[in-house]
Amino acid sequence: MVAYWNLLSFMIAIHEINQDPGISPNITLGYDIYENYFDASMTYDATLDLLSPGRANVPNYHCGREKKPLVFIEGVNSDTSLQISTMLGTYKIPQFHRFLSDFQFYNASMGGIYLDENGDLTADFDLVNIVMLPNDSLHTIPHSRCSESCHIGDVKVIREGEPLCCYDCAPCVKGTVSTVEDANHCTKCLEDQHSNKDRDQCVPKIITFLSYEDYLGILLSFFTLLFSLITGLVLGIFIKYSGTPIVKANNRDLSYTLLVSLFFCFLSSLLFIGQPGKATCLLQQIAFVLIFSVAVSSLLAKTITVVLAFLATKPGNRVKKWLGKTLANAVVLSCSSVQVVICTTWLGISPPFPDSDMHSQPTEIILQCNVGSSAMFYGALGYMGFLAAICFTVAFLARKLPGAFNEAKLITFSMLVFCSVWVSFVPTYLSTKGKYMVAVQVFSMLASSAGLLGCIFIPKCYIIVLRPDLNTKEHLTTKTKDGI
């Protein structure tokens, strides 16, 4: 009439007591076990059988059994207890409730009473922590379970080299829970769930992405629009003063191409903010690498134009025929076309697509764009870096060439900023997770584009707007004679 676990504990405890002469010398404990199946007639029959010493159920008839039972241990169901107590009360045999008036059950660690306010045993009570001896004294015996019960949220860890009933309790690891006491193993939560703080319940993960409502998304959006506005303003200044010497001397058409590409470089950052979709994921990386390749190609064309312009001033040099719009356009188109081929191959092999990352963060589902083919993604970045390296090298070598408003120095410094940003981008991008990976890329796009805009065009705008006295043909000629 007891739970299986307590029944097993009881049997083990009786066995250990009988095997240990130091606990109860010259006394052997015995027991009878009955199951009543929650039936009143079977409960009365079992109780009568225990009270009858002989083979037949005849109370008070002593034949064969020399001693009456010392204690009666039964389930805590109130109906069962009432049925048993009706018969046991006559014979003064201790039952749970009758037993309480004279003895107390003790916590093993057996010091506080192990009964609740209703007089029932608490859930953690180890069934056999007491035994009644003939002299009516209460003797303590070893625990049949040598460990306290593990709470919900914990799991049992068996101690090496000790019995199975001896174990430690350890919290379930992240992503797993236990919903019962003395759990043998933790249950893993579903992919879209995580364990709560107490590890006793699986709760849904939070869906997150770099949104416009997020403070990081708001900040990046603000700088995107600010730099786009500045780029548009610079483009307007160059168009308005297109006939001035400083605009003409720096290849007006290439300046327009570079400013337009920078304008779209800034605006393309907005594709990375907001909930990823199929269209935005396709446009994100493709637009990014193509537009930036056009910008870097324009700078390379500017640098090559500066070098050829200097060589054309030498007597007998035939490079003068290469100067003009044809060369500049050829450089921009040819360099950008290679990136177009890379992107087309990328889209054909494994294009970017919307994805959800359920494993990077334990409590979040991160919505993001999967680049598809990582090899093609880094190949496109590598080609853009290759163009930047060539542009930097040529500009560095041409930085001291004489010429009016020589842009080589400005291009050298701008490409140094550009390359520094993207060299630091790769390890930073790989070391971050979730929406912060997207934020790192957006920041790199804004920083590198702002570097090109500030280093190349701000000095020219300063002269055009604030120092028009320097924006003259005479000043241009003077600077050329001085070799600056």
N, C-alpha and C positions, 0 to 999 in steps of 0.2 A: 504494500500500500504506500510505497514511497517512490520517488523518482529514481530512474535507473542509476544516475550518477551517485546519488546518496546511498542507494542500495549497494553498489559496488564498493563505495568507500567503507560502508559498514562491514562488509564481509572481509575486506582487506584488514581493517582495524582489528576485528575479532581474531583473525588468523595471526597477526603480529603479536597481539597480547598473549595468546596461548603459546606462542613460540618463545616468548621472552620470560624466563623464570623470575626476572627481577621486578616485573610489574605486579603479577599476582601469583606468588608461589603456591603450589598445591591446589590451585583452582583452575578449572577449565570452563571457559564460557561457551555456551551453546546458543543456538538461535533457531527459530522457525520463521519462515517467510511465507506470507499469504498475499494473494491478490483478490480484491473484492469486486473488480469490474464495475465499481460505482453502483453496486446492487445491495439494498438493505438486507435482504435475506442471506446473501453470501457473507456480508459483514458480520451478522449475528452468528452465523454458523462457524466462521473462522474464529471469532472471539470465544465461543463456547468450546471449540476444539482446544484452544490454548489453555482454557481454564480446567479442562478435564485431564487428569494425570494418566488415566488408563487409555485403552484403545478405543473405547466407546465414549461418545460425548455425554458424560455424566458428571456434572459439577460436584465437587466435594468428595469424590470417590478417589482415594489415593491408592493406586495400584500400578507399579512399574516405575512411575516417575516419582522421585523422592522429594524434589523441591519444586515449589511453584515458581512461575516467571518472576524476575526481579523488576523488569521495566517493560512497558509496552510502548513501542515507537510506531506511530501511524501517520498518515497524511494529514495535512492541515485543513482539509475541507471540513467546514463546520458541521455539516450533516453527518459525515462519517464519524467525527469526534463525538457527537452527541449519541450516536448509536452505540459506540464502543463504551463511552463513559457510563452508560446506563447499567452495563454489566460489570465493568471494572471497579466501579465505586463500591460495590458490595465487598470486594476482596482486597481493597486498599492497595491495589497495584498501581504504581505511578504511571500516569498518562501525561501527555504534554501539559494540559491545563492543570491537572491535579499535582503534577510534578513541580510546577512553578512555585507552589506555596512553600516548599521546603528547600529547593535548590535553584541555583542560577546557572545558566550556560555562559561560558566565558569565551571571549575572543582569544584565538591562539596567540595573537601578538600582544584564545579561548576565553584582558583587563576590563572589558566592558560587557554589559549584558547583550546577548545576541538575539534579542527578541524585540518585535515591534510593539506598537501600542495596543494591538489586538491580542497579544499573547502568542502570536505565531512566529515561527523561525524566519529570520530575514533571508534574503536570497543567497547571501554569501556564507551562510552557516554551513560548516562542515559537519555532516550528520553525526559522526561518532567522534566526539571530543570528550565524552564522558562515559563512565561505566559504573554501575552500581554494584558494589561488593556486598557480601552477606552482613558485614558490620554496619551497613547503611551509611558508609562514608563515601565521599565523592573523590575519586582519584582521577588525575589527569593522565592522558595517554598521548603518544605522539600523533601528530596530524596525519590523517590518511592522504591529505593534500597539503604539501609543504609550502604552497604559495597562495597568496591572496588572489582573488578573482580579478581578471583583467577587465577594465571598464570598456564600454562601447567606445570605439575609436582607436583601441589598442589591439594588439595581436600577441598571442602566446609565442614565446621563444624558448624552446626546450633547452635546459641546461645540459651541457655535454657531460656525459659520464654519470648522470643522475637519473632516477626514475622519471617516467613520463608525467607523473603528477607534480614534479618540481620544474617550474618554469619561471621566466621573467616576462614582464609586460613591456612591449615597445610600441610607440605610436606608429600607425600606418604611414607609409611614405606618401608624398604628395601624389595626388591623382588616384588614391585608393582609400577605401573606407571599410569600417566594420560596424555592423548594425546590431550585433549581439554581444553579450559578455562572453569572455573566454573564447574568443574567435581563434580558430586555428590558422586562418589566413585572411588577408584583406582582399576586398573585391575591387577590381579596377573600374573606374568611372568610364563612361562613354567618351568618345573623342571630343564631343562638344560640351562636355561637363568637366568640372574639377571638384576636388574635395574641399569642404569648408574647413574652417580653422580647427574644429574639434575632430575632424576626420570621421564624422559619423553620418555624413550626408553628402550626396553628389548634387551640386548646383550648376545651373547653366553658365557657360563662359560668356563674357562680355564681348560683343562684336565691336571692333575698333578699326579705324583707318585715319589717315591724315585728312581731316575734314576742315571745312571753312569755319566751323564753330570752335574748333580747337585753337587754343592760344598760339600754338606753333604754326598752324595753318593760317591764322589771321596775320601773324607777323610776316610770314613769307609772302602772303598775298599783297600785303601793304608795300613791301619793298619791290615786288614784281611790278606793280602798277606805278610806283614812284620812278623806277629806272626806265620803264617804258615811256613814261611822260617826258623824262629828261632826254631820252634818245629822240623822241619825236620833236622836241624843242630844238635840239642840235641839228637835226635834219632840216627843220624849217629855217634855221639861221644859214645853213650852207646853201639852201636853195635861194634864199633872199639875196645873199651876197655871192652868188655863183660867179659873178664877173670880176671879183676882186683877185689880185695877184696871188694871195695865199691859198685860195681855193683852187685856182687854176694850176698852181705849181705842184700841188699834191694829188694830181690826177683826180679830177672832179668826179668822173663816172665811177671810179673804184671807191671813192669816199661815199658816194650814194649807195653803192652796193653793200658796203660794209655796214653803214648805218641802218639800212633796211634789214639786213640779216641780224644785226644786234637787237633791233626792235623785236623781231620774231623770236630771237633767243630768249629774251625776257618773257614774252607772252607765252612761250611754250612751257614755262615753268608751271603755269596754271593747270596744265594737263595732268600734273602729278598730284594735285590737291583735289579732294573730293572722293566719293565712293567709286572704286574702279569699275569700269564697264568694258565690254568687248571693243568698242570703238576707241575709247581713251587709251586702253592698253596697247592697241595697235599703233596709235599715233604717238604715244609718249616717247619711246626710245627712238623710233624712226625719225620723227621730226627733230628730236634733240640732236642726233648725230649728223643728219643732213644739213640742218641750219648752221650748226657750229662748223661743219666742214666748209661751207660756203664762206663763212666769216674768216676762218684761218686761210683759206685759199685767196681771198681778197687781200689779206695782209701780205701773203707770199708774193702775189702779183705786184703789190706796191713796192715791196723790197727789191724784187727783180728789176722793176722799172727804174728805181733809184740807181742801181748798179749799172744798168745799160746806159742811162742818161750820162753818167760820169764817163763811161768808156767812149761814148759817142763824141765827147769833147776833144778827144785826142786825135791829132792829125792822121789821116789815112785809115782810121778805124771804120769798118763797114757795118757796125752794129746799129748805126743810126736808122737803117731801113726797118729794123725790128721794132723800133719805138712806135707807140700809138695804141689805139684801142684794140687792135687785132691781137697783139701779144697779151695784153691784160685779160681780155675776154677768153683767150685760149687757155691761159693758166687757170683761171677760175673754173671754166667748164671742164677741163681735163681732170683737174684734181677732184672736183666734186663728183664727176662721173664715176670714178672708182668707188666712192662711197655709195653711190646709187646702186652699183652692181652688188656690193656687199649687202646692202639692205634688201635688195630684191631676192638675193639668195637666202637671206635670213627669213624673209617672209615665206619663201617656198619650202624651206626645210622644216623650221619649227618657229612659227611666229609667236609673239607675246600673247598672253591670254589672262583673263581674270582668275585669281586663285585665292584660296583661303589657307592661311598658316595656322594650324591648331596646336603646334608643338613648341614654337619658340618661346611663348609666354604661357605659364601654367594656368592663368585665369582669364586669358583673352583668346579670341579668334580674330586674327589679323587679316583683313581684306587687303589684297595687294595685287599688283600685276606681276605675273611670272614672266621673265624675259624669254622663256622658251628655250632657245639654244644659248647656253652660257658662252660657248665658244664663239658664236657669231656676235654676241653682245660685246665681249672683250676684244674681238677682232675689229669691230667698228670703232671702239674706243682706242684701240692700238693704232689704227690708221689715222685717226684724228691726232693722236699724239705724235705720229710720224710726221705729219704735215707741220705741226707746231714746232717740232725739233728742227726741221729743215728751215722753216721761216726764222726761227731764233738764230740759227747758225749763220745764215746769209745776212741777216740784219746786224748781227754782232760784227761780222767782218766788214760791213759797209758803214759802220757807225761813224767813222772818222773821215769819210769821203767828203770833199768840199762840194757845196751846192746850196742853192737857195732853199731855205726851209727843209733841209735834209731830214726826212722822217725816220731814217734808220735808227737813230738813237731812241726815239719814242717807241718804235716798233720793238726794238731790243728789250726795253724795259717792260713793255706791255706783254710780250711773250714770256718773259721771265716770271711775271705774275701769273699768267695763264698756265704755264707748265707747273709752277709750284702748287697751284690749287689742285690740278688734276693728278699730280703725283701723290699728294697727300690724300686725295679722294679714295683711292683704291683700298689702302689698309683701313681707313676709317669706315668705308662702306661695308667692308667684310666683317668688321668687328661690332657692328650695330645690328639690331633686329627690329622687325616690324615696321611701324610707321616712321621710326627714326632713320631707317635706311633710305626711305623716300625723302625725308627732310634733308639728309646729308647730300643727296644728289641735287635737290633743288637749290640748296645753299651753294654748292659748287658751281652750278650753272649761273646763279646770280653773281657770285664773286668773280668768276672768270670773265663774264660779259662786262661787268662793271669795271674790271681792270682794263679791258681793251678800250672801253668808252672813255674812261677817265684819262688814261695815259696818252691816247692819240688825239682825241678831239677837244678836250677841255683847254689845253694850251692854245689851240687855234681859235676857239670861241672867245677866249680872253683877249686875244689880239684883235679879232674881228669886232667885238662889241665894245671893249673897254680901251683898247689902244689902236684906234684906226690909223693913227699916224705911222704905225709900223707896217700897216697893210698897204704899202705903196710899191710901185715899180722901182722907184729910186732906192728905197731901202732894200728891196730884193737884190738889186745890182750891187749895192754896197756890201751886203752880206756875202755875196758870191766872191767879190774881189778879196775880202778878208779871209776867205777860205773857211768859213763857218758853215 
